[in-house]
Amino acid sequence: MMRFTQLILKLLASWLVCGGLVACAAEDPLPPQKPLLWKVTAPDGTLKGYVFGTIHLGDPRVAKIQPVVRDAVKSSNVLVTEIHMDADASAKAAAASMLPADEKRNLADFLPDETEAKLDAELKRIFPMFSVQAPPFNRMQVWSVMVTVPILEPMLEYPGAPGVDERLVQIAKKHQMELDALETVDEQLGALSDYPVDDLVKMLDLTLDGMAKSRELDQGNQTEKMILSYRKGDLEALAASSDWNEELYGVPEPVFVKQFMKALVDDRNVRMVERTLERYQKRPEDVFFVAVGALHLPGETGLIQGLERGGYLVERVAVGKLEAAAAN
């Protein structure tokens, strides 16, 4: 779930507004029950910072910041996100998700007729005015459509609403913290944009089939399941939601899907771990609050095990722990 999907929705937000074509749901006053927050300390007990799993959605059920997370941000002096959250990075990411201005073909020209028909039906199901042939979808890259469509429906409930990452940046700016990033926009989007278009079309087709089959089996929206897992702080369930569902798709995981997920998650995890460790070593006096998508935390390549292999103690922070320490 990449941040640029929010940028796509901001293109729609100018005419899909609360009280207009899309109704906004009432804000849930409760933040996530158990935030995905870990404290990182050096062998000598020195606090190196925190690692926090985000979810790139503006839904207030997940985007409202838990007090323990807010306290951890304020006790750090550098906020590190996946990419810089500034206007230049946002503009570059938004531009990369669309076909180049000099590209004469539209999205439909890259899709087989059957895939185009399935995508068009899915878009119209989500909102009657959406279409493969209508802006902004007609100018979207295949990879951009593939990652946007599965989360488009829940995200439209809060068009343009700030996500978890953006809210963290707001807190950091308020407290005049340094802002840093683990990746460049080109590095992050390279896992998607550099992938063969034919394979991306196959994955889009599989995605659309999976969404339809999930509704047929009454299994609910996959993004909603992720939201509920995130609210519970269940990292294992959240990670499992990204695993290939052979029962749903009816076939073993294709090789090109495995390769894609490796590029999207595992390869980037290695880079994130290396660059976090570099910051710890080169700037021992600083305390870093590292916020990345939650799926970059678990597993052998994830940040938790990666930092532990680097010699650091990584402990999950319980709700109320920082507040209790501050009171003492």
Phi, psi and omega in degrees: 000096188269154184295333184294343175298327176293327178293321176299317182293333178292337173292328180275336188295339181294336179233350171258093189234160176302133181084358181248239185284333179238131180274138178268132179288157179293143183287131175283122184286350185261130175283172176309141187290323184222091185298150181275074187236127178236141176264138181243124178232151177283165179305331180273006178091358179292131178289122177264336178146209183223153172238129186229132178270124180255174172223129191276065180223153177265002178303122184298343177295335178245335186276345178286126188278126177294139180309321181296327178288317179300318179295322180294321177298312184292336179274358177257168176239358175224127173260124181244118177251178181299306175232164177297141183258048181249177185296321181296314180294320179297316180295320180293318179294318179296317180295320182293333181281351180250156176295145179302151182300329182271004177279115184284337180280150172258175182308315183303331181290343180266352189250141169298155183304319182295317179293319178300317181295319179294318179295317180297318179296320180293317179297317180291329176295320180291317178203125188304333183275353178282150180197151175300329183272354184256150175296151354275358187297325184296340181249011180278147172294154179303315181296326181294318177295318184301320183272342183274317187303317182298334181248008184295315184299308179294329181289334180290347176292336182224064183298124178080000181291142180294138178273185182302312183300315182295324179292325176296319178297321178300317178296315182298318180295321179300325182260015174055044178275156173287141178251133183222170180215148180273338183224159168270165177301317181298320179294316182294313184281345180299328178297338181256308187290335181274357184281146180304132184299321181300320178289324177296322177297318177299319180291324175299317180297316177297320179299314180296319178297318180296319179296317180293317181294322179299319177292320180299322181271003180058043180267357177081176181282130183296324179295323178297322177296320179295320179300314181294321177295320180294318179298324180281348184073026183268088183295324180297315179292323179296316179295321181296333182293341179264355180287153178294131181257093184295327179295321182288314185274339177081004179218155175297160182297122179295153181300319183293333176288317177301316180295321180295314181294326176298316180292323184283325186245295189298312182296321178289327177301316180302316180295317181297318179296312181303316185284331174291315178298322177300319180293318178300318186282322184276338182229067186297339182277348184266155176244118187257129170259107184261119181242116180225163176308138187303331181289352176270001181271312188275174174087172184297327181267353185291168185295325184298304180291327180297317179289325176296319177296333178284359176100011183255152176270124182241111185238135178290138181268125178279149177300129179094349184294315180291322180296320181293320179296320180294324181292333180273000000 
